[in-house]
Amino acid sequence: MDPSPTTAAQLSFDELGSPLRETTFVVVDLETTGGRADEDAITEIGAVKVRGGEVVGEFATLVDPGRGIPPTIVALTGITQAMVADAPTMDTVLPAFLEFAAGAVLVAHNAGFDVTFLRAACERLGYPWPKPPVLCTVRLARRVLTRDEAPSCKLSALARLFRAGTEPVHRALADARATVDVLHGLLERVGPLGVHSLEELLAFLPEVTPAQRRKRELAAHLPNSPGVYLFRGPREEVLYVGTASDLRRRVRQYFTASEGRRRVREMVGIAERVDAVECAHALEAEVRELRLLAAHQPRYNRRSKFPHRAWWVVLTDEAFPRLSVVRAPRPTALGPFSSRNAATEAVEALQDVVPVRRCTTRISARRPDGRPCALAELGRCGAPCAGRQSVEEYSPAVRLLADLLAGRSDEPLVRLRRQVEHLAEAERFEDASARRDRLVGLLRALTRGQRLAAVAAVPELVAARPDGEGGWELAVVRHGRLAAAGVARRGVPPMPVVDALQAGAETVLPGDGPLRGAPADEVAVVRRWLVRPGTRLVRCGEPWREPARGAAAWQDWLDRATAGAAGYAAAD
């Protein structure tokens, strides 16, 4: 028999999470032109911010929906077309509301309706949905109140039950104020049931079954420290891998209603044990997560599919080299690319401006016996297959590509940019946009590849970051891989810790390719940590340098080109 909420295990004092009395709620209500977020629009937003039972702010405005308001809606809300004629539009109201609600728990009566409209507005106007915790007072009321107390969970009925100070009248701010009183009344009911924190409140909602709630005991042995956690199934198989700055708190969240991912909730239902690997700091946790994903490929991690699959663009080793997409990189290669299509697009972009052959036939330098193709007739290939071009005559194009890949020259990029400019000047805007996007993709691949290769080229470096408490987070990096991680707490001299980390660090033998055999994802995580403001290089065996003529020098152009559709016209 499943335990009731009053007999279920409660969080200990140090695990309470976010106490309800310290949680900020933004209670919101919307009026709209109808019930479909993909067809209708918001006409009014009202919101009340409360904390510790006190109102700390209000937000209210009419909104011009940009369309007519149906007579039935006018009759229900009293909001007429004349009232919204001079009101601000949603592109003005939405950022102000998002700022007002930032960092708070979003509360609404029938929250699915309001959240759907707000998310649709964010998507339409290009704002990322902030993914706040959402609390629905309808669902909470159905969980707390008996049918005898509340035969109906309509806002008007609950407002009368809890003697709300404001009567709901289908106007946004008035309804939001009434919902605040309903929320406070419901929170008073859940306190005696052992619900004192936000995490417990979200877990109390119907989506979490008593059986799921019991599973939070799987996290009881976990420490409140950073690290990696592994959910294991009935056959000891790894189901899911994740990282956390606080292992116990993060894992407990999987057993609450705040976890809404269907696949993950399915995984939690299967899991029988949670293992953890404590880490010195967040960098070590991220790297260990990547390595565990590669080792176990857990089926509930989306990132675990083909973790090391990558594609590279190389120059073939023959008398008349060509660009080829391969899986095994050479010392000078362009990549890595996550898909063959992306690598192929980079090849096509380079072939547009560098006259290297596109055929896959192996051509003899002594006796070429092929026939010219259509590209040769169009003047886009020198036809070395037919003996029209010698190795010496073909070699400048090869050197140009080799210099680009090595970061010694950016001439092919300059040629691609000129193509974009000429097409724009000729008012061939669609062609210019397509060429611009191709150049942007090539630049991003070159920039990422050259930056990662620069880190992987360093045999050893030691870096430190402040831990925020007067100490230092330390990392030993060898050929782009994390070889050791540690901390020097406040008051502990850091250099002896550095010496000990170097002495015990993992031995890393460099492999082939620009990344010396290191996984691209790991090098990217390490580099991101190294370049964050505040990180200091303590020791570096060889200079960490990036090519002066590399793609990173094009960052200003890239920023302008991606800022808008017209960016390419002004970039020079």
C-alpha positions as CSV (number, residue, x, y, z in Angstrom):
1,M,0.0,0.0,0.0
2,D,1.4,3.4,-1.0
3,P,2.1,5.8,1.8
4,S,0.0,8.9,2.1
5,P,1.7,12.4,1.9
6,T,1.6,12.6,5.6
7,T,3.5,9.4,6.1
8,A,6.0,9.7,3.2
9,A,9.6,10.4,4.1
10,Q,10.2,14.1,4.5
11,L,13.3,16.1,3.6
12,S,15.7,16.8,6.4
13,F,16.3,20.4,7.5
14,D,19.4,20.8,5.3
15,E,17.7,19.4,2.3
16,L,14.7,21.6,2.3
17,G,15.7,23.3,-1.0
18,S,13.9,26.6,-1.5
19,P,11.6,27.4,1.5
20,L,8.2,28.6,0.4
21,R,8.4,31.6,2.6
22,E,11.5,32.7,0.6
23,T,10.2,31.8,-2.8
24,T,9.1,34.6,-5.2
25,F,5.9,33.9,-7.1
26,V,4.6,35.8,-10.0
27,V,0.8,35.2,-10.3
28,V,-0.3,36.0,-13.9
29,D,-3.5,36.1,-15.7
30,L,-4.1,36.8,-19.4
31,E,-7.1,37.9,-21.5
32,T,-7.0,36.9,-25.1
33,T,-9.1,37.1,-28.3
34,G,-9.8,33.3,-28.1
35,G,-8.5,30.0,-26.9
36,R,-5.9,29.0,-29.5
37,A,-2.4,30.3,-29.0
38,D,-1.5,29.7,-32.6
39,E,-4.4,31.7,-33.9
40,D,-5.5,34.2,-31.2
41,A,-3.6,36.9,-29.4
42,I,-3.2,38.4,-25.9
43,T,-5.3,41.5,-25.1
44,E,-4.3,42.1,-21.5
45,I,-1.7,40.9,-19.0
46,G,-2.0,41.3,-15.3
47,A,0.6,39.9,-12.8
48,V,1.3,40.2,-9.1
49,K,4.6,39.4,-7.5
50,V,4.5,38.0,-4.0
51,R,7.1,36.8,-1.5
52,G,6.6,35.6,2.0
53,G,2.9,36.4,1.8
54,E,3.5,40.0,0.8
55,V,2.8,41.8,-2.5
56,V,6.1,43.2,-3.8
57,G,5.0,44.4,-7.2
58,E,2.3,44.5,-9.8
59,F,2.3,44.5,-13.6
60,A,-0.8,45.4,-15.7
61,T,-1.3,46.5,-19.3
62,L,-3.7,46.2,-22.2
63,V,-2.2,44.8,-25.3
64,D,-3.0,45.7,-28.9
65,P,-3.6,42.2,-30.4
66,G,-3.3,43.4,-34.0
67,R,-6.6,41.8,-34.9
68,G,-10.3,42.1,-34.1
69,I,-11.8,41.1,-30.8
70,P,-14.8,38.8,-31.2
71,P,-18.1,40.0,-29.8
72,T,-18.3,37.0,-27.4
73,I,-14.9,38.0,-25.9
74,V,-16.0,41.6,-25.6
75,A,-19.1,40.5,-23.7
76,L,-17.0,38.2,-21.4
77,T,-14.1,40.6,-20.6
78,G,-15.5,44.0,-21.4
79,I,-12.3,44.7,-23.4
80,T,-13.3,46.5,-26.6
81,Q,-11.4,47.3,-29.8
82,A,-11.4,51.0,-28.8
83,M,-9.7,50.2,-25.5
84,V,-6.7,48.4,-27.2
85,A,-6.4,50.8,-30.1
86,D,-3.7,52.9,-28.4
87,A,-2.3,50.1,-26.2
88,P,1.3,48.9,-26.7
89,T,1.8,45.8,-28.9
90,M,3.2,42.5,-27.7
91,D,6.7,43.2,-29.0
92,T,6.9,46.1,-26.4
93,V,5.0,44.4,-23.6
94,L,6.6,40.9,-23.7
95,P,10.2,41.9,-22.8
96,A,8.9,44.1,-19.9
97,F,6.9,41.2,-18.5
98,L,9.8,38.7,-18.9
99,E,11.9,41.1,-16.9
100,F,9.2,41.5,-14.2
101,A,8.9,37.7,-13.9
102,A,12.6,36.8,-14.1
103,G,13.7,34.4,-11.5
104,A,10.3,33.7,-10.1
105,V,7.9,30.8,-10.0
106,L,5.1,31.4,-12.5
107,V,1.6,30.8,-11.1
108,A,-1.7,30.8,-12.9
109,H,-5.2,29.4,-12.6
110,N,-5.2,26.8,-15.4
111,A,-1.6,27.6,-16.0
112,G,-1.4,25.5,-19.2
113,F,-3.5,28.2,-21.0
114,D,-1.5,31.2,-19.9
115,V,1.9,29.5,-20.4
116,T,0.9,28.3,-23.9
117,F,0.1,31.9,-24.9
118,L,3.3,33.3,-23.4
119,R,5.5,30.7,-25.0
120,A,3.9,31.3,-28.3
121,A,4.5,35.0,-28.0
122,C,8.2,34.3,-27.1
123,E,8.6,32.0,-30.1
124,R,6.9,34.5,-32.5
125,L,9.0,37.5,-31.3
126,G,12.3,35.6,-31.1
127,Y,12.7,35.5,-27.3
128,P,13.9,32.3,-25.6
129,W,11.3,30.9,-23.2
130,P,13.0,31.2,-19.8
131,K,11.6,27.9,-18.6
132,P,10.5,29.0,-15.1
133,P,9.0,26.6,-12.6
134,V,5.2,26.7,-13.2
135,L,2.5,26.1,-10.6
136,C,-1.1,25.7,-11.5
137,T,-3.6,26.6,-8.8
138,V,-6.3,24.4,-10.4
139,R,-4.2,21.3,-10.1
140,L,-3.0,22.2,-6.6
141,A,-6.6,22.8,-5.5
142,R,-7.7,19.4,-6.9
143,R,-4.8,17.8,-4.9
144,V,-5.6,19.6,-1.6
145,L,-9.3,20.1,-1.5
146,T,-12.1,17.5,-1.2
147,R,-15.0,17.6,-3.6
148,D,-17.2,18.5,-0.6
149,E,-15.2,21.6,0.0
150,A,-14.8,22.6,-3.6
151,P,-17.3,20.9,-6.0
152,S,-15.9,23.4,-8.6
153,C,-12.3,24.6,-9.0
154,K,-13.2,27.6,-11.0
155,L,-11.4,30.8,-9.9
156,S,-14.7,32.4,-8.8
157,A,-15.6,29.4,-6.6
158,L,-12.1,29.2,-5.0
159,A,-12.1,32.9,-4.5
160,R,-15.3,32.6,-2.5
161,L,-14.0,29.6,-0.6
162,F,-10.9,31.4,0.5
163,R,-12.6,34.8,0.9
164,A,-10.4,36.5,-1.6
165,G,-10.1,40.3,-1.2
166,T,-10.7,40.8,-5.0
167,E,-13.5,39.3,-7.0
168,P,-12.5,37.8,-10.3
169,V,-14.2,39.6,-13.2
170,H,-12.4,38.3,-16.3
171,R,-10.0,41.2,-16.2
172,A,-6.3,40.3,-15.9
173,L,-5.1,42.2,-12.9
174,A,-8.3,41.6,-10.8
175,D,-8.1,37.8,-11.6
176,A,-4.4,37.7,-10.8
177,R,-5.1,39.4,-7.4
178,A,-7.8,36.9,-6.7
179,T,-5.5,34.0,-7.6
180,V,-2.9,35.3,-5.1
181,D,-5.4,34.9,-2.3
182,V,-6.3,31.4,-3.6
183,L,-2.6,30.5,-3.8
184,H,-2.0,31.6,-0.2
185,G,-5.1,29.7,1.0
186,L,-3.8,26.5,-0.7
187,L,-0.3,27.0,0.7
188,E,-1.7,27.1,4.2
189,R,-3.4,23.7,3.5
190,V,-0.2,22.0,2.3
191,G,2.0,23.1,5.2
192,P,0.5,20.6,7.7
193,L,1.1,17.9,5.0
194,G,4.8,18.4,5.3
195,V,5.2,20.6,2.2
196,H,7.6,23.4,3.2
197,S,9.8,24.0,0.1
198,L,9.3,24.7,-3.5
199,E,10.7,21.3,-4.5
200,E,8.3,19.5,-2.2
201,L,5.4,21.6,-3.5
202,L,6.1,20.7,-7.1
203,A,6.6,17.0,-6.0
204,F,3.2,17.1,-4.3
205,L,1.3,17.7,-7.5
206,P,-0.5,14.7,-9.1
207,E,2.0,14.1,-11.9
208,V,4.3,12.4,-9.4
209,T,2.9,9.1,-8.1
210,P,3.6,7.9,-4.6
211,A,5.9,5.2,-6.0
212,Q,8.0,7.8,-7.8
213,R,8.1,10.0,-4.7
214,R,9.4,7.1,-2.7
215,K,12.3,6.7,-5.1
216,R,13.9,10.0,-3.8
217,E,15.5,7.7,-1.2
218,L,17.8,6.7,-4.0
219,A,19.5,10.0,-3.5
220,A,19.7,9.8,0.3
221,H,23.4,8.6,0.2
222,L,24.6,11.2,-2.3
223,P,26.8,14.1,-1.1
224,N,26.1,17.8,-1.5
225,S,29.1,18.3,-3.7
226,P,29.8,18.6,-7.4
227,G,30.1,15.5,-9.5
228,V,28.5,13.1,-12.0
229,Y,25.6,10.8,-11.3
230,L,24.6,7.6,-13.0
231,F,21.1,6.1,-12.9
232,R,21.3,2.3,-13.2
233,G,18.6,-0.2,-14.2
234,P,17.7,-3.6,-12.9
235,R,20.6,-5.3,-14.8
236,E,23.1,-2.7,-13.5
237,E,23.0,-1.0,-17.0
238,V,23.6,2.7,-17.0
239,L,20.4,4.4,-18.0
240,Y,21.3,8.1,-17.7
241,V,24.4,10.2,-16.9
242,G,24.3,13.8,-15.7
243,T,26.3,16.4,-13.9
244,A,25.5,18.6,-10.9
245,S,27.0,21.2,-8.6
246,D,25.1,19.6,-5.8
247,L,24.6,15.9,-6.4
248,R,21.9,15.1,-3.8
249,R,19.8,18.1,-4.6
250,R,19.9,17.6,-8.4
251,V,19.1,13.9,-8.2
252,R,16.2,14.5,-5.9
253,Q,14.7,16.8,-8.5
254,Y,14.1,13.8,-10.8
255,F,11.5,12.6,-8.3
256,T,9.4,15.8,-8.4
257,A,6.9,17.3,-10.8
258,S,9.6,19.9,-11.9
259,E,11.0,17.1,-14.1
260,G,8.7,17.2,-17.1
261,R,10.7,15.3,-19.8
262,R,8.8,12.2,-20.7
263,R,11.8,10.1,-21.5
264,V,13.5,11.0,-18.3
265,R,10.5,10.3,-16.2
266,E,10.3,6.9,-17.9
267,M,13.9,6.4,-17.0
268,V,13.3,7.2,-13.3
269,G,10.5,4.6,-13.2
270,I,13.0,2.0,-14.3
271,A,16.0,3.1,-12.2
272,E,16.9,1.0,-9.1
273,R,20.1,2.7,-8.1
274,V,22.0,6.0,-8.4
275,D,25.8,6.0,-8.3
276,A,27.9,9.2,-8.1
277,V,31.4,10.2,-8.8
278,E,32.5,13.2,-6.7
279,C,34.6,15.8,-8.6
280,A,36.8,18.6,-7.6
281,H,34.9,21.2,-9.6
282,A,32.6,21.7,-12.5
283,L,35.2,21.2,-15.3
284,E,36.1,17.7,-14.0
285,A,32.4,16.9,-13.8
286,E,31.8,17.9,-17.4
287,V,34.7,16.0,-18.7
288,R,33.8,12.8,-16.7
289,E,30.3,13.1,-18.0
290,L,31.5,13.1,-21.6
291,R,33.8,10.1,-20.9
292,L,31.0,8.1,-19.2
293,L,28.6,8.9,-22.1
294,A,31.2,7.6,-24.5
295,A,31.8,4.5,-22.4
296,H,28.2,3.5,-21.6
297,Q,26.1,5.2,-24.3
298,P,23.1,5.2,-22.0
299,R,19.9,5.1,-24.0
300,Y,18.1,7.9,-22.2
301,N,20.9,10.5,-22.9
302,R,20.3,12.0,-26.3
303,R,24.0,13.0,-26.5
304,S,25.2,9.5,-26.1
305,K,24.5,8.4,-29.7
306,F,27.7,8.1,-31.6
307,P,29.7,10.4,-29.2
308,H,32.9,10.3,-31.1
309,R,31.5,10.4,-34.6
310,A,33.0,13.2,-36.6
311,W,33.8,14.1,-40.2
312,W,36.9,15.9,-41.5
313,V,37.9,17.6,-44.7
314,V,41.5,16.7,-45.9
315,L,43.6,17.1,-49.0
316,T,44.3,13.7,-50.5
317,D,47.8,12.4,-50.7
318,E,48.4,12.1,-54.5
319,A,50.0,13.9,-57.4
320,F,46.9,16.1,-58.0
321,P,45.3,16.3,-54.5
322,R,41.6,17.0,-54.0
323,L,39.4,17.8,-51.1
324,S,37.9,14.7,-49.5
325,V,35.5,14.1,-46.6
326,V,36.9,11.4,-44.3
327,R,36.5,9.9,-40.8
328,A,40.1,9.7,-39.8
329,P,41.8,13.2,-39.7
330,R,45.4,14.0,-40.8
331,P,47.6,16.5,-39.0
332,T,46.2,19.3,-41.2
333,A,42.5,18.9,-41.6
334,L,39.3,21.0,-41.5
335,G,36.8,20.0,-38.8
336,P,35.5,18.3,-36.9
337,F,32.0,18.3,-38.5
338,S,29.0,16.6,-36.8
339,S,27.6,15.4,-40.1
340,R,28.9,14.5,-43.6
341,N,26.5,17.0,-45.1
342,A,28.1,19.9,-43.2
343,A,31.6,18.8,-44.3
344,T,30.4,18.5,-47.9
345,E,29.1,22.0,-47.8
346,A,32.5,23.3,-46.7
347,V,34.1,21.4,-49.5
348,E,31.8,22.9,-52.1
349,A,32.4,26.4,-50.7
350,L,36.1,26.0,-51.1
351,Q,35.8,24.4,-54.6
352,D,33.9,27.5,-55.7
353,V,37.0,29.7,-55.2
354,V,40.0,27.4,-55.4
355,P,40.5,25.6,-58.7
356,V,41.1,22.1,-57.3
357,R,39.6,19.1,-59.2
358,R,36.3,17.6,-58.1
359,C,36.6,14.2,-59.7
360,T,37.5,11.2,-57.6
361,T,39.7,9.5,-60.3
362,R,43.3,8.9,-59.3
363,I,45.4,10.7,-61.8
364,S,48.9,9.6,-62.7
365,A,51.5,12.4,-62.8
366,R,53.3,10.7,-65.7
367,R,50.6,9.5,-68.1
368,P,47.3,11.2,-67.5
369,D,44.8,9.4,-69.8
370,G,41.4,10.8,-68.8
371,R,38.9,12.9,-70.7
372,P,38.0,16.5,-69.7
373,C,34.7,16.8,-67.9
374,A,32.1,19.5,-68.2
375,L,33.7,21.6,-65.5
376,A,36.9,21.8,-67.6
377,E,34.9,23.0,-70.6
378,L,33.4,25.7,-68.3
379,G,36.8,26.8,-67.2
380,R,36.3,25.7,-63.6
381,C,38.9,22.9,-63.7
382,G,42.4,22.8,-65.3
383,A,41.8,19.2,-66.5
384,P,45.0,17.5,-65.1
385,C,43.3,14.2,-66.0
386,A,43.8,15.0,-69.7
387,G,47.3,16.3,-69.3
388,R,46.3,19.9,-69.7
389,Q,47.8,20.8,-66.3
390,S,51.1,19.7,-64.8
391,V,51.8,19.0,-61.2
392,E,53.7,22.3,-60.9
393,E,50.8,24.2,-62.5
394,Y,48.3,22.6,-60.2
395,S,50.3,23.0,-57.0
396,P,49.4,26.8,-56.3
397,A,45.7,25.8,-55.6
398,V,46.9,23.0,-53.3
399,R,49.2,25.3,-51.4
400,L,46.4,27.9,-51.0
401,L,44.1,25.3,-49.4
402,A,46.9,23.9,-47.2
403,D,47.7,27.4,-46.0
404,L,44.1,28.0,-45.2
405,L,43.7,24.8,-43.2
406,A,47.0,25.6,-41.3
407,G,45.9,29.2,-40.6
408,R,48.7,30.7,-42.7
409,S,46.4,32.4,-45.3
410,D,42.8,33.5,-45.6
411,E,42.8,34.2,-49.3
412,P,40.0,31.6,-50.1
413,L,37.8,33.4,-47.5
414,V,38.5,36.8,-49.1
415,R,37.4,35.3,-52.5
416,L,34.2,33.9,-51.0
417,R,33.4,37.3,-49.4
418,R,33.9,39.1,-52.8
419,Q,31.5,36.7,-54.4
420,V,28.9,37.6,-51.8
421,E,29.5,41.3,-52.3
422,H,29.3,41.1,-56.1
423,L,26.1,39.1,-56.0
424,A,24.6,41.7,-53.6
425,E,25.7,44.6,-55.9
426,A,24.0,42.8,-58.8
427,E,20.8,42.6,-56.7
428,R,20.9,38.8,-56.8
429,F,20.0,38.7,-53.1
430,E,18.9,35.1,-52.9
431,D,22.2,33.9,-54.4
432,A,24.1,36.3,-52.2
433,S,22.3,35.0,-49.1
434,A,23.1,31.4,-50.0
435,R,26.8,32.2,-50.5
436,R,26.9,34.2,-47.3
437,D,25.4,31.3,-45.3
438,R,28.0,28.9,-46.9
439,L,30.8,31.3,-45.9
440,V,29.4,31.6,-42.4
441,G,29.4,27.8,-42.0
442,L,32.9,27.5,-43.3
443,L,34.2,30.3,-41.0
444,R,32.6,28.7,-37.9
445,A,34.1,25.3,-38.8
446,L,37.5,26.8,-39.3
447,T,37.4,28.9,-36.2
448,R,36.3,26.1,-34.0
449,G,38.8,23.7,-35.5
450,Q,41.8,26.0,-35.2
451,R,40.9,27.0,-31.7
452,L,40.6,23.4,-30.5
453,A,43.8,22.4,-32.3
454,A,45.7,25.2,-30.6
455,V,44.7,23.8,-27.2
456,A,45.5,20.2,-28.2
457,A,48.9,21.2,-29.5
458,V,50.1,22.2,-26.0
459,P,51.8,19.2,-24.3
460,E,50.9,20.5,-20.8
461,L,49.4,23.5,-19.2
462,V,48.2,24.2,-15.7
463,A,45.4,26.7,-15.0
464,A,43.5,28.0,-12.0
465,R,40.2,29.7,-11.4
466,P,38.9,31.4,-8.2
467,D,36.3,29.1,-6.5
468,G,34.3,32.0,-5.2
469,E,35.2,31.2,-1.5
470,G,38.8,32.4,-1.4
471,G,40.4,29.3,-2.9
472,W,41.3,28.0,-6.3
473,E,40.0,25.4,-8.8
474,L,43.0,23.8,-10.5
475,A,43.3,21.8,-13.7
476,V,46.2,20.0,-15.5
477,V,45.6,19.8,-19.3
478,R,47.7,17.7,-21.6
479,H,47.1,17.8,-25.4
480,G,43.6,19.1,-24.8
481,R,42.5,16.4,-22.3
482,L,42.0,17.0,-18.6
483,A,44.7,15.0,-17.0
484,A,44.1,16.1,-13.3
485,A,41.8,18.3,-11.3
486,G,41.9,19.5,-7.8
487,V,41.2,22.4,-5.4
488,A,43.3,24.6,-3.1
489,R,40.8,25.7,-0.4
490,R,41.0,29.1,1.2
491,G,44.2,29.3,3.3
492,V,45.9,26.4,1.5
493,P,49.0,27.4,-0.5
494,P,48.1,26.5,-4.1
495,M,51.5,25.8,-5.6
496,P,52.2,22.6,-3.6
497,V,48.8,21.4,-4.7
498,V,49.8,22.2,-8.3
499,D,53.0,20.2,-7.9
500,A,51.1,17.2,-6.5
501,L,48.5,17.4,-9.4
502,Q,51.2,17.5,-12.0
503,A,53.0,14.6,-10.4
504,G,49.9,12.4,-10.4
505,A,48.3,13.5,-13.6
506,E,47.2,11.1,-16.3
507,T,49.8,10.4,-19.0
508,V,48.5,11.5,-22.4
509,L,50.1,10.2,-25.5
510,P,49.2,12.4,-28.5
511,G,47.5,10.7,-31.4
512,D,46.9,11.7,-35.0
513,G,45.0,14.6,-36.4
514,P,44.7,18.3,-35.4
515,L,43.3,17.3,-31.9
516,R,46.1,14.9,-31.2
517,G,43.5,12.1,-30.7
518,A,41.5,13.9,-28.1
519,P,37.6,14.0,-28.5
520,A,36.5,17.3,-29.8
521,D,33.8,17.6,-27.2
522,E,36.3,17.3,-24.4
523,V,38.7,19.8,-25.9
524,A,35.8,22.2,-26.3
525,V,34.8,21.9,-22.7
526,V,38.4,22.4,-21.5
527,R,39.0,25.4,-23.8
528,R,35.7,27.0,-22.6
529,W,36.9,26.7,-19.0
530,L,40.3,28.1,-19.9
531,V,39.1,31.2,-21.6
532,R,36.5,32.2,-19.1
533,P,37.2,35.5,-17.4
534,G,39.2,34.9,-14.2
535,T,41.0,31.8,-15.3
536,R,44.8,32.2,-15.0
537,L,47.6,30.2,-16.6
538,V,49.9,28.9,-13.9
539,R,52.3,26.9,-16.1
540,C,52.5,26.2,-19.8
541,G,55.1,23.9,-21.3
542,E,54.9,25.4,-24.8
543,P,53.2,28.6,-26.0
544,W,49.5,28.3,-26.4
545,R,48.9,30.2,-29.7
546,E,46.4,30.4,-32.5
547,P,47.2,31.3,-36.1
548,A,47.4,35.0,-36.8
549,R,45.7,34.5,-40.2
550,G,43.2,32.0,-38.9
551,A,39.5,32.3,-39.2
552,A,39.2,33.9,-35.8
553,A,40.4,37.1,-37.4
554,W,37.1,37.2,-39.2
555,Q,35.0,37.3,-36.1
556,D,33.8,40.9,-36.6
557,W,32.6,40.0,-40.1
558,L,31.0,36.9,-38.9
559,D,29.1,38.7,-36.1
560,R,27.8,41.3,-38.6
561,A,26.9,38.6,-41.2
562,T,24.9,36.6,-38.7
563,A,23.3,39.7,-37.0
564,G,20.8,40.1,-39.9
565,A,20.0,39.3,-43.5
566,A,21.6,42.5,-44.6
567,G,24.8,42.0,-42.7
568,Y,26.8,40.7,-45.6
569,A,26.3,43.9,-47.6
570,A,28.0,46.1,-45.1
571,A,30.8,43.6,-44.1
572,D,34.1,44.3,-45.7
